[in-house]
Structures are given as structure tokens and as C-alpha cells.
């Protein structure tokens, strides 16, 4: 085995520019993108020669509705951004990037969208427990004006090219957006652009619809809709009101779950004849285009990139781009012209000289269900001989997925002699909706069973040392980690839990609005099945934990109370079970500050080296 010098966590963090969103300028000559840099969101304009101009100055560019996302939009003469304060700011692109606030700071905002005449901005807002779509003038600071209300949640506002119609996505409790979202079109009129009428176009329970886009020529409204086990791409004729599916449940997904605002997995070409789209299948993604008149699809080679998101299409050329990652390269702006990948746009994008090559592991459960995982072998041999120690990672969500693209977390541990395994248990996405919904009322059971079957499969293939295993997860993944430690004491030598869900009763009563009824899918009806929530909660069975545990939590977490981790720590230390607890000030549900991320990894590696 080659001797690999592990990159320090400081070097890894400093070298990766985490790109969140991308758009072409209207003339196609520059690219606009946002990044996170040590907890601060920043907007840049990237010229053809590779030179960056930071446009956001002191702003903290970040959508603040729900889990965020939908942080900016651009037009010919301006950019608009959602700031962490909740306000929306206009950046004038033609007058030395002058910045002006255009909404007050008494709301949360995401997904600002500039009207075709650049006079108005739509946005999704959250004010207390109320959500809606607002509208504001681009001329200067104005009051928060409600445009669309009455539903519990909103996403994906968009303008028709005529500026007189808009479309959006909405849904209501007790469902999540991937369960029962619907698409509406509204007509605007008047000097203050009031909503005159609205029509529901599509979407219902078990047939959710999202990502509405008007074609550049104004003839069509396109959207993605669940159809059985997969997705359709649907065109709605705005004149005849006829619908046609140009892609129809073809063994791949066209979208990922809407955990954040502003997700974009397809986009129209400027001539309105073609749509470029991302296909998601079994934890990987690829790129294609479809001709709307014939429904003929063509694949576009994006190798070596194996994961893609946030597609954008130039309005002046055949160039397209997306945020992509490969086995060795972190999220990067990937540009394609004439079916060829262009040179890298971001000089600071990180690429590993050596990276663990993932191997897909599939195995069957007791009921003959196929389950999937990614196995990353160690890059370096630890001092002891034999099979490597391994870390089993349980992804969060739980309605989510782990793809095999470059991960700082995976690179950190594989470069230090650990094998890393990512389990895409039943309930994960990109494997069909039947697989995704197999977790219904079985959270805390199905994924635990899958983890045990995975370990058996890894043992049989001689990939892990059963005496040197740790299990790791955050949020919902931390919930699964605790359940594994409770139900199978001694199987793992250590558990790593970050802001873990441990008390389902507390979670059902006090979590934030977005996930307030998520437990109905995962666990059951809290009003009639209280005992089920108690029995499924790790907090009710802490005495069964016999193995060392490391706990990490943000002091300002509004999703999972830090008190849940504190109770675990108190219980384990009282029984002399090795346990550490790090509470990070100024952090929420996830860690953004570089010093805290560094401390987390340094603490974890010391902890693992001690017990594995």
C-alpha cells in the first residue's frame, strides 16, 4: 500500500470552496456563484479569465426560510440576495456594485426572483409561524407585502416571461414537500401587482409536483411530478391547458427531496426546444437532454463527475454548467460546451492526489429486499496489521442519500487508515419511491436491521475487522447510531453522535415547523401512539449503552434541543461509560465555524484512536 501523508483538517477546509448555487449572466459572459466561507455566505462574479469579483461585500448571503437555500437571483442589470438578517438586498451590476436593502429585516426570506422588467422581486418568506410568497419593488426599501398566503409552505416562485403570471409550489401539514406538493399559477395586475386569480395545475398526495419553470418563449409550464416509483417531466400548455409527459417514469429520479429552497435539477435551453436534466439513480447522477417535440433523449458525458446538482444553461450559447463532484474532487463548477468539459472555473477547488475509490456493496435483508452501501477502503495502513478499522456512517435526513463523490469527512478518515462505509438504508432516495417509503413507521428499526445485514456482508467479503468498528451519524443518523449501540452492545467499539435525535417525544412536540409532522411518516401518530414514541426513543434505553460515545451539538440548535445530548452525557458518565460532550457556541443544526469543525475532527480522531 502506498504511503499517503494525510492532509490536515485545516488544509482540507481551507482548500475547499463550497459552491452552493450558480447562474450564467444574461449575456453569457460571466458566471455568478455563492459559496460558504467559514460560516459566511458570499456572492461572486467569475469572469472568463478566471478572475473573481466579490459582490456581496459584508453581506452574509444565505436564504433563511427553513433549512435555507435559494440565496440569490440575477438579471441584466442587478442581482438580488437573501441575507442572514432576513432582508433582501439589491446589488446594481452596472454602477460599481452599489448595494441597497429592499425588504425589512423582520422576516426570513429565500428564493428571490426578479421580474422580467426588473421592477419587482418575488420571494418566499417566513414570519413567525406563517409562510407565504411576498413581493417587493426593486426601487428601494419597502414594507413586506404578502402576495400568496393560506398554505403552510411555499417554494420555487418563478415569473412568466410576460411578467403578468407567476408559478409556485405549495403544500400543507402534515406532509413533507416530497409527499404532497402542488403547483399553482397566478395572474398579477395593478400598479402594486396584486394576485387576481390562481389555478392549481397539478400535484397531490403520492403524486407531488415541484420545480415549475416557464419556457423562454412563454408557451409552456414545465414541472417534475411523481409517477409511481419514479418521476415524470411534464409540459403544461398555457393556451390549451393540455399536459404531456416528455419523460415518463424511466427507472431514474429527476429530483432530490426539497430539504432546502432553490433546488434545480433541470433547465430549459434558450430556444425552448430542449430541456437539460439530471438523472438520479442508486446514489449516482448523470446528465441528459430531451427534445420536447419528440421526447427523444440524449446522454451527455460528464465523466469523471459522478454527482451533479444546480444545473444552469447559458442564454447565449450551447454551454451548460452544474455543481459536480468526482471521486477526487470536491464540489466544483463544471462547464460543458459541445459535449466537452471545459477547464475548471474555480482555481481554489480542492482535488486530492489520491482518493479512496468507492465500491458499491449490495446485500439482501431477511425479507429479500436489496439494500445498498458505499465502501471506501483506507488510503493508508495503520500501524497494526490485518484488516483495517472501519467507520460505519449513517446519513442524516433520513429522507436523503450518500453519493460517492468527494467528501471531506471520508477523505479525512480514509487518509488516516480507516475504511469508511456509507449505508443507503431503506428510506434513502434515488432508489425508487418504494425504497424511499419503506421506512414508513419503521424508523429506528429498518435502518438498524440494514446496518446489521451490511456488517455481515462486509465480514463475509473480508473487508472489515469486526473487532475494530465504530458507528457515526448526525441528526437522524445519530438517532440510528444510538439505536445500534442500544440494541447491539459490544458490536461497535465507539459511537460518534452529532446533534442526534434521541427523544422522539421532545422532537414531536418542539421541533421546528418544517418537520413538525414528519414523525407521522417516520414513527406514527403522536396523539394516539404516545407509547410508541417513548419506546422508540433512545433516551428511554440509555442504560443499554455499554460502549464509548462522543457527543457534539450546537448551542443554538432549533431542530434538536442540545438538552437531548446533555441527558445522554449525564446518563453515561453517571454509569462510568466513557463519554465526551462538546457544545459549540454560536452553532445551530450543523457546524459552520472553521474552528469548531477543526475541533470536531481533532476530537473524533483522538477518540477513535483510543477505542479502536
C-alpha positions in Angstrom: 0.0 0.0 0.0 1.3 3.5 -0.9 2.3 5.7 2.0 -0.1 8.6 1.9 0.6 11.7 4.0 -2.8 12.7 5.4 -3.9 16.3 4.6 -4.5 18.1 7.8 -8.1 19.1 8.6 -7.0 22.8 8.4 -5.6 22.3 4.9 -8.7 20.4 3.7 -11.2 23.0 5.0 -9.1 25.9 3.7 -8.7 24.3 0.2 -12.4 23.6 -0.5 -14.6 26.4 -1.8 -18.1 25.1 -1.1 -20.2 26.2 -4.0 -24.0 26.5 -3.3 -25.6 28.0 -6.3 -24.7 29.1 -9.9 -26.2 31.2 -12.7 -24.9 32.5 -16.0 -25.1 36.2 -16.6 -27.8 37.2 -19.1 -25.2 37.9 -21.8 -23.4 34.6 -21.0 -20.1 36.3 -20.5 -19.7 35.7 -16.7 -20.8 33.3 -14.0 -22.4 34.2 -10.7 -22.0 31.8 -7.8 -22.3 31.7 -4.0 -20.1 29.9 -1.5 -19.8 29.3 2.2 -16.6 30.6 3.8 -16.2 30.0 7.5 -20.0 30.4 8.2 -20.4 33.3 5.8 -22.2 33.2 2.5 -20.6 35.2 -0.3 -21.7 36.1 -3.9 -19.1 36.3 -6.6 -18.9 37.1 -10.3 -16.5 35.0 -12.2 -15.1 36.4 -15.5 -13.9 34.3 -18.5 -10.3 34.9 -17.5 -10.9 33.2 -14.1 -10.9 36.5 -12.1 -13.3 36.7 -9.2 -15.2 39.8 -8.1 -16.9 39.6 -4.7 -20.2 41.4 -5.0 -21.8 40.8 -1.6 -19.1 42.7 0.4 -20.2 42.5 4.1 -23.5 40.7 3.5 -23.9 37.2 4.7 -25.7 35.7 1.7 -28.0 32.9 2.9 -31.6 32.0 2.5 -33.2 31.8 5.9 -36.5 30.0 5.3 -36.4 26.5 6.8 -33.1 24.9 6.1 -32.1 27.8 3.8 -31.2 27.7 0.1 -32.4 29.9 -2.7 -29.9 32.6 -1.8 -29.8 34.8 -5.0 -31.1 35.6 -8.5 -29.6 37.7 -11.3 -31.0 39.7 -14.2 -29.4 42.0 -16.8 -28.6 44.9 -14.5 -28.9 43.6 -11.0 -28.5 40.7 -8.5 -30.7 40.2 -5.5 -29.7 38.2 -2.5 -31.2 37.0 0.7 -29.1 37.9 3.7 -28.8 36.1 7.0 -30.6 39.0 8.6 -33.7 38.1 6.7 -33.6 41.1 4.4 -33.3 41.0 0.6 -30.6 43.3 -0.9 -30.3 44.6 -4.5 -26.8 44.8 -6.0 -26.6 47.1 -9.0 -24.3 45.4 -11.5 -23.8 48.5 -13.6 -22.9 51.1 -11.0 -19.9 49.8 -9.1 -22.0 47.1 -7.4 -23.9 49.5 -5.2 -25.9 47.6 -2.5 -29.4 48.6 -1.3 -31.8 46.9 1.1 -35.2 46.4 -0.4 -37.1 44.5 2.3 -37.1 45.0 6.1 -35.4 42.5 8.5 -38.5 41.4 10.4 -38.9 38.3 8.3 -36.9 35.3 7.0 -36.5 35.2 3.2 -35.3 32.8 0.4 -35.6 32.3 -3.3 -35.8 35.9 -4.5 -36.8 36.1 -8.2 -36.5 39.2 -10.3 -39.4 40.1 -12.7 -38.6 40.4 -16.4 -38.9 44.2 -16.3 -36.6 44.3 -13.2 -39.2 46.3 -11.3 -40.3 43.6 -8.8 -38.9 40.7 -6.7 -40.9 37.7 -5.6 -39.6 35.8 -2.6 -40.6 33.1 -0.2 -40.9 34.3 3.4 -41.3 33.0 6.9 -42.6 35.3 9.7 -43.1 33.6 13.0 -45.2 30.6 12.2 -46.6 32.0 8.9 -45.2 31.3 5.4 -46.0 32.8 2.1 -44.8 34.4 -1.1 -44.0 38.1 -0.8 -43.4 40.8 -3.4 -41.3 44.0 -3.2 -40.2 46.8 -5.5 -36.6 46.9 -6.6 -36.6 50.7 -6.3 -35.8 50.8 -2.6 -36.7 49.7 0.9 -40.4 48.9 1.1 -42.7 47.2 3.5 -43.1 43.4 3.5 -46.1 42.8 1.1 -47.8 39.5 1.2 -48.8 38.2 -2.3 -49.7 34.5 -1.8 -50.8 33.1 1.6 -53.1 30.4 3.1 -50.9 27.3 2.7 -48.4 26.1 5.3 -45.3 26.2 3.0 -44.1 27.6 -0.3 -41.1 27.0 -2.7 -39.9 27.7 -6.2 -41.6 31.0 -7.2 -41.0 31.9 -10.8 -42.0 34.5 -13.4 -43.6 34.1 -16.8 -41.7 36.0 -19.5 -44.6 38.4 -19.8 -44.3 39.5 -16.2 -48.0 39.1 -15.7 -48.1 35.5 -14.5 -46.2 33.6 -11.8 -46.0 30.0 -10.7 -45.0 28.4 -7.4 -45.1 25.3 -5.3 -47.1 24.9 -2.0 -48.0 22.2 0.4 -49.6 21.8 3.8 -49.1 19.9 7.1 -48.9 17.1 7.9 -47.0 16.3 4.8 -43.4 16.9 3.6 -42.9 18.5 0.1 -42.0 15.2 -1.5 -45.3 13.7 -0.3 -47.9 16.1 -1.4 -46.7 19.4 -3.0 -48.8 21.1 -5.8 -48.1 23.6 -8.4 -50.2 26.8 -9.0 -50.2 29.6 -11.5 -51.3 33.1 -10.6 -52.1 36.2 -12.6 -51.0 39.6 -11.4 -52.3 43.0 -12.2 -52.4 46.6 -10.9 -49.7 49.1 -10.1 -48.8 47.2 -6.9 -49.1 43.8 -8.6 -51.8 42.1 -6.6 -52.8 38.5 -7.2 -56.0 38.5 -9.1 -56.5 34.7 -9.6 -54.8 31.4 -9.1 -55.2 27.9 -10.5 -53.9 24.6 -9.3 -52.2 22.9 -12.2 -51.0 19.6 -10.7 -49.8 17.7 -7.7 -51.5 15.8 -4.9 -50.7 13.2 -2.2 -48.4 10.5 -3.6 -48.1 12.5 -6.8 -46.1 15.5 -5.6 -45.0 18.1 -8.2 -42.3 20.7 -8.0 -39.7 22.9 -9.8 -42.1 24.8 -12.1 -40.4 26.7 -14.9 -41.9 28.7 -17.8 -40.3 28.1 -21.2 -38.4 31.1 -22.5 -41.0 31.5 -25.3 -43.8 31.6 -22.8 -45.7 28.7 -24.3 -45.1 26.0 -21.6 -45.0 25.5 -17.9 -42.8 22.5 -17.1 -42.5 20.7 -13.8 -41.5 17.4 -12.2 -44.1 15.0 -10.9 -44.0 11.7 -9.1 -45.5 8.9 -11.2 -45.5 5.6 -9.3 -41.9 4.6 -8.4 -40.2 7.3 -10.4 -40.7 10.8 -11.9 -42.2 12.4 -15.0 -41.1 15.6 -16.6 -44.4 17.3 -17.6 -45.2 20.1 -20.0 -48.4 22.1 -19.5 -49.6 24.1 -22.5 -50.6 27.6 -21.2 -53.0 28.1 -24.1 -54.8 24.8 -24.4 -54.2 23.6 -20.8 -53.1 20.2 -22.2 -50.4 18.2 -20.4 -47.9 15.8 -21.8 -45.1 13.9 -20.1 -41.9 14.1 -22.2 -40.0 11.9 -19.7 -42.1 9.2 -18.1 -41.1 7.0 -15.0 -38.0 5.7 -16.7 -36.2 4.0 -13.8 -34.5 7.2 -12.5 -35.4 10.2 -10.5 -35.5 13.7 -11.8 -35.1 15.5 -8.5 -34.0 15.2 -4.9 -36.1 15.9 -1.8 -36.8 19.6 -1.2 -35.0 19.9 2.1 -33.8 23.4 1.0 -35.2 26.2 -1.2 -34.0 26.7 -4.7 -33.1 23.2 -5.8 -32.7 23.0 -9.6 -32.3 19.7 -11.4 -33.3 20.7 -14.9 -33.4 23.8 -17.1 -34.7 25.0 -20.5 -32.4 25.8 -23.4 -32.9 29.4 -24.6 -34.7 28.3 -27.8 -37.4 26.5 -25.9 -36.8 23.3 -27.9 -34.7 21.3 -25.4 -34.5 20.7 -21.7 -31.3 19.7 -19.9 -31.9 17.5 -16.9 -30.0 15.4 -14.2 -30.9 11.8 -13.7 -30.5 10.3 -10.2 -30.2 6.6 -9.8 -28.8 4.5 -6.9 -26.7 7.2 -5.3 -25.2 8.5 -8.6 -26.2 11.1 -11.2 -25.8 11.7 -14.9 -26.8 14.4 -17.4 -29.1 14.3 -20.4 -31.2 16.4 -22.6 -34.7 15.9 -24.1 -36.2 17.3 -27.2 -39.7 18.5 -26.3 -41.3 17.7 -29.7 -40.1 14.2 -30.0 -39.3 13.2 -26.4 -36.0 11.9 -27.7 -33.3 11.9 -25.0 -29.5 12.2 -25.4 -26.9 11.4 -22.8 -24.2 13.9 -22.1 -20.9 12.5 -20.8 -19.8 14.2 -17.6 -17.1 11.8 -16.5 -15.2 11.9 -14.1 -18.0 13.6 -12.3 -20.4 11.3 -10.5 -22.7 13.7 -8.7 -24.4 16.8 -10.1 -26.8 19.5 -8.9 -28.0 23.1 -9.6 -27.9 22.9 -13.4 -27.7 26.2 -15.4 -28.0 26.8 -19.1 -26.5 29.8 -21.0 -29.0 32.1 -22.7 -26.5 32.9 -25.5 -24.7 29.7 -26.3 -24.9 25.9 -26.1 -22.9 26.0 -22.8 -24.3 24.4 -19.7 -22.9 24.0 -16.2 -23.7 22.3 -12.9 -22.2 21.8 -9.5 -20.4 18.5 -9.6 -18.1 16.3 -7.6 -15.9 13.4 -8.6 -14.1 10.8 -6.5 -11.1 13.0 -6.1 -12.6 16.5 -6.5 -14.9 18.4 -4.2 -18.0 20.4 -5.4 -16.8 22.4 -8.4 -18.4 24.4 -11.2 -18.4 22.1 -14.2 -18.9 23.7 -17.6 -19.7 21.8 -20.8 -19.7 23.0 -24.4 -20.2 20.9 -27.5 -20.3 17.8 -25.2 -16.8 18.6 -23.8 -15.9 19.6 -20.3 -14.2 23.0 -20.2 -11.2 23.9 -18.0 -12.0 24.4 -14.3 -13.6 27.7 -13.3 -12.6 27.8 -9.7 -8.8 27.8 -9.0 -9.4 27.1 -5.3 -11.5 23.9 -5.9 -9.9 21.1 -4.0 -8.6 17.9 -5.7 -6.9 15.1 -3.9 -3.8 13.5 -5.5 -5.0 10.2 -4.0 -8.6 9.3 -3.1 -10.2 6.1 -1.9 -12.1 4.5 -4.8 -15.6 3.6 -3.6 -17.1 0.2 -4.2 -20.8 -0.3 -4.2 -22.0 -3.0 -1.9 -25.4 -4.5 -2.3 -26.9 -7.1 0.0 -30.3 -8.6 0.9 -32.3 -8.4 4.1 -34.5 -11.0 5.8 -37.4 -10.1 3.6 -35.1 -10.3 0.5 -35.1 -6.5 0.0 -31.9 -5.3 -1.7 -30.0 -2.6 0.2 -27.0 -0.5 -0.9 -23.9 1.0 0.6 -20.6 2.6 -0.5 -17.3 1.1 0.8 -14.2 3.3 0.8 -11.0 1.4 1.6 -8.3 3.1 3.6 -5.6 5.1 1.8 -3.0 4.5 4.5 -2.2 1.4 6.6 -2.4 1.9 10.3 0.4 0.5 12.4 -1.4 -2.7 13.2 -1.5 -5.4 10.5 -4.6 -7.2 9.3 -7.9 -5.8 8.2 -8.5 -2.1 8.7 -10.6 -0.5 11.4 -13.8 0.9 9.9 -16.3 3.6 10.4 -20.0 2.9 9.5 -21.6 6.2 8.5 -25.4 6.6 8.9 -26.6 9.5 6.8 -29.0 12.1 8.1 -32.4 13.0 6.8 -33.4 10.3 7.0 -35.0 11.0 3.6 -31.6 11.6 1.9 -28.8 9.7 0.3 -25.0 9.4 0.4 -23.3 9.6 -3.0 -19.7 8.5 -3.8 -18.4 11.9 -4.7 -15.5 13.5 -2.8 -16.3 14.2 0.9 -14.0 16.0 3.3 -15.2 13.7 6.0 -14.5 10.5 4.1 -11.1 11.8 2.9 -10.1 12.7 6.5 -10.7 9.2 7.8 -9.5 7.1 4.9 -6.2 9.0 4.8 -5.7 8.0 8.4 -6.1 4.3 7.9 -9.8 3.8 8.4 -12.2 2.2 6.0 -15.4 4.2 5.7 -18.8 2.7 4.8 -21.8 4.8 3.9 -25.1 2.9 4.3 -28.0 4.0 2.0 -30.6 2.1 4.1 -34.2 1.6 3.1 -35.7 5.1 3.3 -32.8 6.6 1.2 -33.6 8.4 -2.0 -32.6 7.8 -5.7 -33.6 4.1 -5.4 -37.3 4.5 -6.3 -40.1 5.7 -4.2 -40.9 2.2 -2.9 -37.5 2.1 -1.4 -37.8 5.6 0.0 -41.1 4.9 1.6 -40.0 1.5 3.0 -39.1 3.5 6.2 -42.7 4.4 6.8 -43.3 3.9 10.6 -40.1 1.8 10.8 -37.5 4.5 11.7 -35.3 3.1 14.3 -35.9 -0.5 13.1 -35.5 -0.8 9.3 -32.2 1.1 9.1 -30.8 -0.7 12.2 -31.6 -4.1 10.6 -30.0 -2.9 7.3 -26.8 -1.9 9.2 -26.5 -5.3 10.8 -27.0 -7.1 7.4 -24.4 -4.7 5.9 -21.9 -5.7 8.6 -22.5 -9.4 7.9 -21.9 -8.8 4.2 -18.7 -6.9 4.8 -17.4 -9.6 7.1 -18.1 -12.3 4.5 -16.2 -10.3 1.9 -13.3 -9.8 4.2 -13.5 -6.0 4.1 -13.6 -5.1 7.8 -12.3 -6.3 11.1 -15.3 -7.0 13.3 -13.3 -6.1 16.4 -12.4 -2.6 15.2 -15.7 -1.0 14.2 -17.2 2.4 15.0 -20.5 3.9 14.0 -21.1 7.6 13.2 -24.0 9.8 12.3 -25.6 13.2 12.8 -29.2 14.3 13.4 -31.4 11.4 12.2 -28.2 9.5 11.6 -27.3 10.0 15.2 -30.6 8.5 16.2 -29.7 5.4 14.3 -26.3 5.3 15.9 -27.8 5.4 19.4 -30.2 2.6 18.5 -27.4 0.4 17.2 -25.5 0.9 20.4 -28.6 0.1 22.5 -29.6 -3.0 20.6 -26.2 -4.4 19.9 -23.9 -3.5 22.8 -20.3 -4.6 22.1 -20.7 -4.7 18.4 -19.1 -1.3 18.0 -16.1 0.0 19.9 -17.3 3.6 19.8 -20.2 5.8 18.6 -20.0 9.3 17.3 -23.2 11.3 17.5 -23.6 14.9 16.3 -26.8 16.8 17.3 -28.5 13.4 17.4 -32.3 12.9 17.7 -32.7 10.9 20.9 -36.1 11.9 22.3 -39.0 11.4 19.9 -41.4 12.8 22.4 -39.5 16.1 22.6 -38.9 16.1 18.8 -42.7 15.7 18.1 -43.6 18.5 20.5 -40.9 21.1 20.0 -39.1 20.7 16.6 -39.4 23.5 14.0 -42.4 24.0 11.8 -41.0 22.3 8.7 -40.6 18.9 10.4 -43.5 19.3 12.8 -45.4 16.3 11.4 -42.5 14.4 9.8 -42.9 11.9 12.7 -46.2 10.8 11.3 -44.3 9.2 8.5 -41.3 8.0 10.5 -42.9 6.8 13.7 -46.7 7.3 13.9 -49.4 9.5 15.2 -48.2 11.2 18.4 -51.7 12.0 19.6 -52.8 8.3 19.6 -49.5 6.4 19.8 -47.6 8.1 22.6 -46.2 4.9 23.9 -44.7 4.1 20.6 -42.7 7.4 20.7 -41.4 6.6 24.2 -40.4 3.0 23.3 -38.7 4.1 20.1 -36.7 6.9 21.8 -33.0 6.1 22.6 -33.4 8.4 25.6 -35.7 5.7 27.1 -33.0 3.0 26.8 -29.7 4.7 27.7 -28.9 2.0 30.3 -28.4 -0.4 27.5 -25.5 1.6 26.1 -22.2 0.0 27.2 -19.8 1.4 24.6 -17.9 4.8 24.5 -19.8 7.7 22.9 -18.7 11.1 21.7 -21.4 13.7 21.5 -21.4 17.0 19.6 -24.1 19.7 19.5 -24.7 23.3 18.5 -25.8 25.5 21.4 -28.4 27.3 19.2 -29.8 24.2 17.5 -33.6 24.8 16.9 -34.2 21.4 15.3 -32.9 19.1 18.0 -32.5 20.5 21.5 -29.0 20.4 23.0 -30.6 19.1 26.1 -31.0 15.8 24.4 -27.2 15.3 24.1 -26.8 16.6 27.6 -29.1 14.0 29.0 -27.2 11.2 27.2 -23.9 12.5 28.6 -25.2 12.8 32.1 -26.6 9.2 32.0 -23.5 7.6 30.6 -21.0 9.4 32.8 -23.1 8.5 35.9 -22.6 4.8 35.0 -18.9 5.4 34.1 -19.4 4.7 30.4 -16.6 6.7 28.6 -18.3 9.7 27.1 -17.4 13.2 25.9 -19.7 16.1 25.1 -18.7 19.2 23.1 -21.3 22.0 23.0 -20.3 24.6 20.3 -21.5 28.2 21.0 -23.0 30.1 18.1 -23.7 26.9 16.1 -27.1 25.5 15.1 -28.1 22.2 13.5 -24.7 21.6 11.9 -21.4 23.3 12.3 -20.2 26.2 10.1 -17.3 27.9 12.0 -13.9 26.7 10.9 -12.5 26.5 14.5 -15.4 24.3 15.6 -15.1 22.0 12.5 -11.4 21.6 13.2 -12.0 20.9 16.9 -14.7 18.3 16.0 -12.4 16.3 13.7 -9.4 16.5 16.1 -11.6 15.3 18.9 -13.1 12.5 16.9 -9.7 11.2 15.7 -8.3 11.1 19.2 -11.5 9.4 20.4 -11.4 6.7 17.7 -7.7 6.0 18.1 -8.2 5.5 21.8 -11.0 3.0 21.5 -10.5 1.2 18.1 
